Amino acid sequence: MKFPILPERPLLISPSLAATIGLQEALMLQVLADLLEFREPMALSNSPGLKGVKIAYSELLSLLGFWELKDIKYIQANLENLGMLTVESTTVDDEILVAINDQGHAKVKSENEIAKSTPKMPKVPSSGAASLIPIDWQPDQNWIRLCEQHSIPEQFVYTLIPEFVNYWRDRGQSRFSWGNAFYKHVLKEWRNEQTRKGVHESATTMSATWFPNPDAVEILENADINRSFIEDAVPEFVLYWQERGVVHGAWNTKFIEHIRRQWAKFAASFGRDDTPKAISSDWQPSVDCFEILALAEIDEDWAKSRVPEFVLYWKDSQQVKSSWNTVFLQFIKQDWARQLKHLEITEASDAENQSIAGSSQQRVKEKFQQIADRSWAE
């Protein structure tokens, strides 16, 4: 029976293999084994005894669509470190020649059996049920070896055990394999440690030949900052931080912040300060403002008479604006439009009243003429 929720053929995984080398590694190995079964095998140049198949990473991405390319290459490297996979490059870009090494599997299997038979190594309960982590839990030697395959020092691995045990005892959760959980925890912490080291190592003192990278310059230019202004500021920036001998890992970011501050001061010195601020008690519109109002045929004296009300309103609101001239122009234009509309309504009303009054007078006149009519006597 087919189900719409299962449109593709499922991927099969060996439970014992997954428990030995990890779920992700077992899954990739099974996919590669299926490819070897249905494709023509080829001999590897560096390992004549092995037969492999050519496959492109784009094809692996389509078969393993739930992973990214970096994940596939990472798991591939794990299998190579375990000796279970042999990979060679081909003449075609993005294509590899892959072979499964059964001897590697036998080696891992034998190491597991040796580790399990060692009496002094604590074992995870093998009852098949999930269990809480014991207070004296220690990882199996096989998990330690897997960590060492990633060039993780054994001392680093053992320093993580107390914290790992306390964390999971406090949570009170049960697991089928604490060794696998610890293995993943070690990999995560090692990556974090390498990242921290990388950031620390990238931090340097200011060099006399330092210059901002193109990305930093582009960011500043996109903020409408003149390129000459940016380049002229570099020597002063370099000298300032050289004299202080500060170690920093993000000089470009620091330079962007410095230039933005300097450009704001430069713009303000030329009357281009667009920093939002509250209105002052003695604020008055600029001459340019009245010239714009004159172009709109708005009376200047009337506009000046509205200034006290405008200042009082915005002082009470305590709001800040980048340009009070712009706000005043909007206020005057809207107020002037309201005045004109009111005037039109008033004039229309007066005209209507006059029309009504004229009609009434005409009717009275006509009535009087009818009463005073003496034509019948003629």
Summary of the structure (lengths in Angstrom):
residues: 378
radius of gyration: 42.3
end to end distance: 119.6
largest distance: 152.3
contacts: 893
relative contact order: 0.04
helix: 62%
strand: 8%
